[in-house]
Amino acid sequence: MEAVLTANVREETGKGIAHKLRSEGQIPAVLYGKDNLVITLNTREVQKVLSVFGASQLLKLKLVKGKKSSERPVLIKEVQVDPVKGHLLHVDLYEVSLDHKVTLAMPVVLIGQEERANDGSIVEQLLYEVEITCLPTAIPKNIEVDISKLTMNQSIAVKDLTPPKEVEFLTAPEEVVVLAALPRVEAAEETAEAEAEAEAEAAPEA
């Protein structure tokens, strides 16, 4: 399934126009590129693309201006959402060249949790995005991290991951993505016990 958005070039701008567009099921947007254009997108179409492909995938933009139309490869730059109602408010897109690399933040997805040995540890994810660079046509859907063999006191850093084909990681190699540790309550109890023992050893004899 190909990610496609249809956009109409518009001339009108302003808060009043933006409100009117949203009431009609449209989203005000801007396309940045060779020529910056003020456009409108269909709300349902954008929601479907975000739901199926996410916000970091290469899109085909069908750009309509009057009786003329063209297609452009684009990426989503920013999506503005109403913080209270959750409605889409505005979308920024930018045109890309298929033979020039782009830099993106890709979501990290943990897999293999159900296969982990029950050793009493809990998994803590410390990194939720990894910065990558690649050609637009090589953008992965996400970065999968297999934690099936992760055991107590072990961690997985960026340097331990194998990047998808034609993709390069830009995030620092030493950044820890995920670790397995004692539950916080048990860890706190162990720390308290260790501190108590240290105090007892340091106390002068009567």
ZIVENWO-V526513 format. One record per backbone hydrogen bond with DSSP energy under -1.0 kcal/mol. NH is the residue of the N-H (numbers start at 0). CO is the residue of the C=O. E is the energy in kcal/mol with one decimal. If there is no record, write none. Layout:
nh;co;e
NH;CO;E
NH;CO;E
This chain:
nh;co;e
4;59;-2.5
6;61;-2.9
7;39;-1.8
8;63;-2.6
9;37;-2.6
17;13;-2.3
18;14;-2.5
19;15;-2.1
20;16;-2.6
21;17;-2.1
22;18;-1.9
24;21;-1.5
25;20;-2.7
26;40;-3.0
28;38;-2.6
29;90;-1.8
30;36;-3.0
31;92;-2.9
36;30;-2.6
38;28;-2.6
39;7;-1.7
40;26;-2.2
42;24;-2.4
45;41;-2.3
46;42;-2.6
47;43;-2.2
48;44;-2.2
49;45;-2.6
50;46;-2.2
51;47;-2.6
52;48;-2.9
58;73;-2.8
59;2;-2.6
60;71;-3.0
61;4;-3.2
62;69;-2.9
63;6;-3.1
64;67;-3.1
67;64;-2.1
69;62;-2.1
71;60;-2.2
73;58;-2.4
74;93;-2.1
76;91;-3.0
77;91;-1.5
79;89;-3.1
81;86;-3.3
85;81;-2.0
88;79;-3.3
89;79;-1.3
90;27;-1.4
91;77;-2.9
92;29;-2.9
93;74;-2.4
94;31;-3.1
95;72;-2.3
99;96;-1.6
101;133;-3.2
103;131;-2.1
105;129;-2.9
107;127;-2.3
108;142;-2.7
110;144;-2.6
114;111;-1.2
115;112;-1.3
118;116;-1.7
121;180;-3.2
123;178;-3.0
125;176;-2.4
126;176;-1.9
129;105;-2.5
131;103;-3.1
132;167;-2.0
133;101;-1.8
137;134;-2.2
138;135;-1.0
142;106;-2.7
144;108;-2.6
146;110;-3.0
149;146;-1.5
152;179;-1.9
153;150;-2.2
155;177;-2.9
157;174;-2.3
158;172;-2.4
159;156;-1.6
160;157;-1.7
166;163;-1.9
167;132;-2.2
169;130;-3.2
170;130;-1.2
174;171;-1.8
176;155;-2.8
177;155;-1.6
178;123;-2.0
179;153;-2.7
180;121;-2.4
186;182;-2.5
187;183;-2.4
188;184;-2.1
189;185;-2.5
190;186;-2.1
191;187;-2.4
192;188;-2.4
193;189;-2.3
194;190;-2.5
195;191;-2.3
196;192;-2.4
197;193;-2.3
198;194;-2.3
199;195;-2.2
200;196;-2.2
201;197;-1.8
202;198;-1.3
